[in-house]
């Protein structure tokens, strides 16, 4: 067996790859593409959506109430109207993002028919590419499946607008099925659960299809399906600056195929700093319930949150997960909508106590973080409540980020379309080289 310990490649990993932090300040490097005040470095323009959380006045960042719009329409209006009219809104939202306008009733029906026509996976795909080999990570399974679908597309390298749209609609239709099928395979292969492979039911919305395929008895209430639909609407898009969308645009700028671009976006969203945030919130909530005798007592909850902030409890990062956002300061409109519509789902269930705990965390966190010298301009983000909502819907934790990806496919495709039409240059940022030139050393003289 080869001894890795003898190789500096392994033993000096951090030493080899570390850079003196002084270089970042000396050359004014925007780490994470962030300015010193936390605002993002502007690298492009977009007509697709706007994420507003502050204004810049005379060079200063001033907190403002959060607003999110898709193609100029407030997310609150889109969700509220779908709820008021008692209909599903995700497919309408996807059309708006991809086409730039709200559809007429006839256009929406045609779009839904196009989605429904693509639900079927290619012959043998489930057996050969989802079931073999099984994987514990569903985001990897989804990324792999997207790349495998390339092989079933005779026109995979076709860059025409028609093919781009067809591919996006196909993936928008199939990703939810791939997600659920991969979950059942994973539970069967690694945990010994029974594997359910339900066929989709024609005519069902995306939210209904997910719940129908996920549950052994295929049963769900209208409230459950409509709440999941709201979740999909809220996750469908969030500006060009989020990491997965930026990844999709960067890869697209290299003129690669759509399958590669969307697989790359899924890989980005898998990251714990991006799509994995909702699971972090759930794990933190579990920890609070284990260590706080009465989670309805604000004093007890506050005492434990102080320990978390002081890095004395939970994962000792000092972070209260579900609080704070890179853009939003005073409020996150997605969190407000989720709180508003989730309450009707959780009331009277075993999850109501956890929901009330999250409300307490939302009230207390800004003050406690301010006491610790951290930003006062902090608000609940969508991840604070999303995990609890998914738990109430019976959606397993392994599916939280894949659910995010299934919805965000709508936004990714819109940004890919925009990059193809308007970008037209490969993204090529610069890195400052440190260190100095060295003379070559013959192999016999190396130490």
Secondary structure, DSSP 4 states (H G I P E B T S, - for coil): ---GGG-HHHHTHHHHH---THHHHHTT--GGGB-TTSPBPP----SSEEEEEEEEETTEEEEEEEEEEETTEEHHHHHHHHHHTTS--HHHHHHHHHHSSPPPHHHHHHHHHHHHHT-SPPTTHIIIIISSS--S-HHHHHHHHHHHHHTT-TTTT---HHHHHHHHHHHHHHHHHHHHHHHHHHHHHHH-PPP--PPP-TT--HHHHHHHHHSTT----HHHHHHHHHHHHHHS---TTSHHHHHHHHHHHTT--HHHHHHHHHHHHTSTTTTTHHHHHHHHHHHHHHH-S-TT-HHHHHHHHHHHHTTSSTTSS---TTB--SS-SS--HHHHHHHHHHHHHHTTSTTHHHHHHHHHHHHHHHHHHHHTT--S---B-HHHHHHHHHHHTT--GGGHHHHHHHHHHHHHHHHHHHIIIII-S---------S-------GGG--
